Amino acid sequence: MLSLCICGTAITSQYLAERYKVNTPMLQSFINYCLLFLIYTVMLAFQSGSDNLLYILKKKWWKYILLGLADVEANYLIVRAYQYTTLTSVQLLDCFGIPVLMALSWFILYARYRVIHFIAVAVCLLGVGTMVGADILAGREDNSGSDVLIGDVLVLLGASLYAVSNVCEEYIVKKLSRQEFLGMVGLFGTIISGIQLLIVEYKDLASIHWDWKIALLFVAFALCMFCLYNFMPLVIKVTSATSVNLGILTADLYSLFFGLFLFGYKYAGLSLLWSLSLRSTGFGRAGSVAMAHGPSRSAACGIFPDWGTNPYPLHRRANSQPLGHQHQAAFGILVPQPGIEPGPSAVKARSPNDWIAREFP
């Protein structure tokens, strides 16, 4: 679902930029932020206590300004890149945000990874370099190499800012609430994007020749983006930002097919195939290990207690069976083994928050 939303925003942006020559990336994002503001910011205004909008602004206003700035500029740079490069190039290169996201999770959320994850990051960066090189070579054939390079750089910068936004999103939705994240992003995103819209795009707005097709593309982009912002915190809350970004790499495959059949793009076949294989191999290996062992689980143990995972090895007592695995019940009754003098009967309970073992006679 998330991949389809991302692909929808990419297709509508490409149509606006290529077919209708509409160059208003900030206007596209502004509509989405307004929708978030009208729903979630208004909800916060009617909350009480620490969830109230005024209380949040009083305590954390400057943090949410920085978050809103990173999110707005990430959207602006990615959508702006469609003016210079192709749909598939944007979707392939935005995977650069995953290594940045892993690095930020390491230092901020205290996530820990295995050697295979670092190998996968190196493979990914090699694939990114291959894709940039393929874009430059393809651009030289029609004398647009410099423009393509500008588009690729914008994508890399936007992907890095997306990583910052996703790490903050993971922290907020797990430690605070989804409504607070969406409400504050909607508030400051609307303000920042509105100011930037008036400063940067007022001439482009006046030059748009509006018709029902252009209006429909704007509406479709806003709906896809709004669905993405609504669903992603739900998935991040039960997994992690890294796992979600690994999972939505299927959007690249959708974009490849749409680029071929809708826009008639021609790619340097060997370079594109190599880039795709490098990325799919690297992130496929990293994703399989991440899902099984979970960098997000490590992060949860550091800041957000994970109710479904035991960060410590299984404990064993001399007169008891080992406690159950992570998906078994939270209470284990100690059963004496044959031939061993049983001790006092006890029930050992594990706290899901701090995993402190306690015995109750």
N, C-alpha and C positions, 0 to 999 in steps of 0.2 A: 504493500500500500504506500509506504513512504517512497519507495523507488518510483512508483507511478506518479506521485505528486511532484517529485523532483524532475522527472522526465517531462511532465506537463508544463512546468515553469520554463524548462529549457526550450521546448518546441515553440511555445507562444512567444518567448523572447526572440528566438531566431526568426520567426515569421515577421514580427514587428520590425526587426532590424534589417532583414534582407529583402522582404517583399514590399513592405510599406515605407521603408526608410524612416521609421519612427525611432528617435534617439532620446528616449526619456526613461532611463533605468530608475531614477529616483521616484518618478511618478508611480511606476509599477509597485515599488516597495511601499510608498506612502499609503496607497489604498489598503494594503494588508495591515499596516500598523494602525490605521484608523479603525479597522474592524476589530482588532485586538483591544484597542482603547475603548471602543463603545461597549464591548462585552465584559472584558476582564477587569479593566481599570475601574469601570463603574461598579462592578461587583465588590472590589476592594473598598470603594468609598462607603459601602453600606455594611462592611464588616465591623466587628467590635474588637476591642483589646489590641493585642499585638499584630493582628491581621488587618487592622484599619489602614487605609491609604495614608492618612496624615501621620500616623505613628511610624510607618515604614519610611516615609519621606524624611521625617525628623531624624531617624537613626541611621539610615543607609542611603541617603539621596545621592551622594557622590559616587558610591559604588555602582549604582544603577545607571548613572550618567555614563560612566566608562563602559559598562556592559552594552547600553543602548548604542553608544558610538561605535563600538566594535561590530555589533550586529548590523547596523545600518550601512557602514562602509563595506562590510563583507558582501552584503546584497548588492550594493552599488557597483563594486568592482567586478563581481561575477557577471551581472547583467550587462555592464558596460563592455565586457570582453567580447560579447557577441557582435559588437560593431567591427571587430578587427579579425576574429578568427571564427572557426566553424563550431557547430553544435557538438560534434563528437570530440573535438580537441578540448573544449571546455570541460565536458563531462569526464574525459580521461584524466586531464591534468588536475582536477580538483581533488583527486586522491592524495595529493601532496599534503592535504590537511591531516591525514591519518598519522604520519610520523610526527608532525607537530603536536597533534592531540596526545599521542603516547608520551611525548617528552613533557608536556604540561601536566598530564596525569601523574607522571613519575614524581614531579616536584611539588605539585599542589595537592593531589589526592592520595599521594603515597602509594600509587600502584607499582607493582613489581612484575617484571616480565622475565621470560626465559631467553636463552641464547637464540632460540629459533625466531623469536619476535624481532630481535635486532637484525638477524639475517634477512628476514622478510622485509624490514624497512630498507635495508641496503638494496635489495632486489627491486623494491618499489621505486626508489630514487633512480635506479638505472633505467627502469621503464619510463619514468617521467622524462629523463634526459633524452631517451630515444624518441619519445613523442615530440618533444620540442624540436629536435633535429629534423624529424620528418616534416614538421610544419614549415620549418625554414626552407628546406629543400623544395617542398611543394610550392611555397610562396615565391621562390626565385623564378619559377617557370612563368608566372604571370606578373612579375615585377612587384609583388606585394610582400616580400619577405620581411621588411621592417615592420609593417603593420601587423603581420601575424605574430612576430616576436613581442610586440607591445601587448597584444591580446593574451599571449601565454603568460607574460609577466603579471598582468592584471589578475589572471586566474590564480596564479601561485600566491599572490598577496591576499586575494579574497579568501582562498582556502585556509591560509594561516589565521586570518581573523575569524573565520568560521570555527576553527579549532578553539580559539580563545572563548568564543561564545558558547560552544558546546561544553567545555569544561565548567564554566560558570553555571550553565544550565543544569548539569549533573549535580553540582553541589547544592543548588537552590532547590531543585525538585525533590532531592533526597533528604536534605536537612530542614527545609522550610516547607514550601508548597508549590504545586504547579500553578495555582491561581496567582500567587505572588509573582512568579517569574513572568508569566504572560501579561499580567496587568502592568508591571513596571516596564517591560520591554515595549508594550503598547503605548504607554505614556511617553517615555523618553524617545522611543523610535518615531512617534508621530511628531514630536517637537523638533528633533534633529533633522529628520528627513524633510519636514515642511520648510525649515529654514534653508536647508541645502537646495531644495527644489526651487525656491524663489531666487536664490543667488545664482545657481548654475544652469538651470534648465528653462528659465522663463522665455528665452527666444525659441527654443525647441518646441515648447508648448504652443506658442503662437503660430508656428509653421505647420502644425498637424492639420491635415485635411480629414476631418472626422467623417466616418461613415459607420454603418452598422458592423462591418467586418472588424474594423480597428477597435471599436467599442467592445465587441464580443471577445477579442483577444485579450484586452485589458481585464475584462471580467473573469475570463478563464484563468489568467495568470494569478489574479488576486485570490480566487477560490482554491487553486492548487496550493498556493503559498499559505493560505489560512489553514487549510487541512493539514499541511505539513507541520505548522507551528502547533497545532492542537494535538496531533497524534504523537509527535516525537517525544515530548516530555513523558508521556505514558510509557513508552517503550524504554526510555532511558532510566526511568525510576526502577524498573524491575531488572534491568541489565546494566549497561554503562554506555557512556558516549562512544567509547572505542568500539564496543560490540555493535552498536547501532550503525556507526559509519562503515564498519566492515560489511554489515548486512545489506546496506543500500548500494553497494557497488554494482548490483544488477542493473541499476539505472544506466550505467555505461553501455551495457549491451543493448538496452532499448534505444538509447540515443544513437548507437551505431547503425541500427536498422533504419531508424527514422531519417538519419542523415543520408543513407544510401537511397532510400525509396522516395522520401518526400522532397529532399533538397537536391538530390542527384550529385552528391559529393563523390569525388574520386580520391582515393587515398593511395599513398605509396604502400602497396600491399604487404611487402615483406616487413617494412618498418612498423606498420600498424599491427600486423600479426605478432611480431616480436614484442612490441609494447604491451599488447593485451595479454600475451602468454606470460610475460614477466610479472605483470601486476596480478593476474589471476593466480599464478603459482605462489607468489610471495604472500599475498593476503589470504589465499586459501589455506596455506599452511599455518599462518599466524592465526587466522580465524578459528581453525579447528582446535588449536591448542588453547586459544583464548576462551572458547566456549566450554572446553572441558575443565580447564584449570582456572581461567578467569582472572585477567588483570583487574577486572572490575571488582571481583571478590576481594582481591588484596586491598583495593582502595576502600571497599566497604568496611574492611576490618580496621582500617586506620581512622576513618572519620565516621562512616555511616555503618552502624551495626547491621550485618546481613542476617536476617532471621532464618535463612535457609542453608547457611554454610558454616561449618565449624572450622575456624582458621588454625586450630591446633590439632596435633595428631591424636589418634584415638587413645584414650586412657584405659589402662587395664589394672585391676586389682588382683591380688593373689587368689582370692576366694570368689572371683566373679568372672562373668563373661565380659568381653569388651562391649563398650557402649555402641549403640547403633550408629550407622553411617548418617550422612548429612540429611538424607531425605526421610529418615525414620522418625519415630516419635521423639518428643523432647524429654520424655521421662523413660529411664531404663531401670527395671527392677533387678537388683543384684541376685543372681541365682547361684547357689553354692555348687561347686563341682564335686563329683563323686570322689570319696576318699579323703576329702579335706574337711576338717572341722569347721562348720559354718560359724560365722560371727553373728553379731546381733543383726536382725533383719532391718533393712534400711531401704529407703527409696532415694535414689540419687537424681536430683533435678538439675537441669542445665538452663541457665538464664539465657534467653535469646539475645539479650542486649550486650552483656559483657562476658558471657560464657564462664561465669563463676560457678563452680561445682559446690553444691551444698547437700548435706545429708540430714534427713529428717527421721528420727527414730520412730 
